[in-house]
Amino acid sequence: MKFGIYTLLTATSIRPDVLARAAEERGFDSLFIAEHSHIPVKRETLWQGRAELPDAYYRTLAPFPALAAAAVASSTLLLGTAVALIPQRDVIHTAKEVATLDVISGGRALLGVGVGWNREEMRNHGIDPRTRGARLNEQLAAIKAIWTGDEPEFHGDHVDFDPIHLWPKPVREPHPPIYIGGESPAALDRLVRYGDGWLPRAATPPEEIRRVSALLADRGRPDVPITLCGLEADAGAVAALAGAGVERIGLALPTVPEPDALRALDDLAVFIEPLR
């Protein structure tokens, strides 16, 4: 089992460079951070079935500048999003930002993506929430075309551009891995078609992991790596998920100032030592 750190970073939490250096020193292999561009004042969409939203969600740092800071402060740590809300993003800017992160980090970028849950946030970006899945599918195909082609073009219902020049290209060959978040039928179809890995949510039970692995094998994708982010330190849960085929767990780190975060990181390092 591989272990990483999953957290929401803010202006008052531990800095991404300090966290990356400390996580790498303590034997973690990856850092995953969440994304929200903003939280609308008037919000009807529930978060995990609840109206109240944790304060950190209102204050998250932009993911790719934060991960670039983490890249400079580390040398082996994988640097990922869990998840980037691609339907709310310009596809060309996103392709360039992730490629730039991959260059800065020497090929350590990992793009975890999802459709998002906050419908009001999407609408502020001019996105109809009903189209976000189809939009994401086209965006992923377009991003791969941009990363791998010298004069890529794309023509779809939601993404449309004529041939372009865009550099840098990613260091990683053929491109940074794209991990698909979610467990819905649409998300799993997206995983089969566009994904290099799967990002189930922390509450996903081991039996669901096994079911999806069997489904992927039946559809010609038997070796899709699985990373689960946001798990609390629970040895029994880790053992069950490892038995179900999870390759990596991003353990939840609270969004707290540096001294508290480093203490929590020390505790997580002690937790993982006998489990690796």
Disulfide bonds with the S-S distance in Angstrom:
none
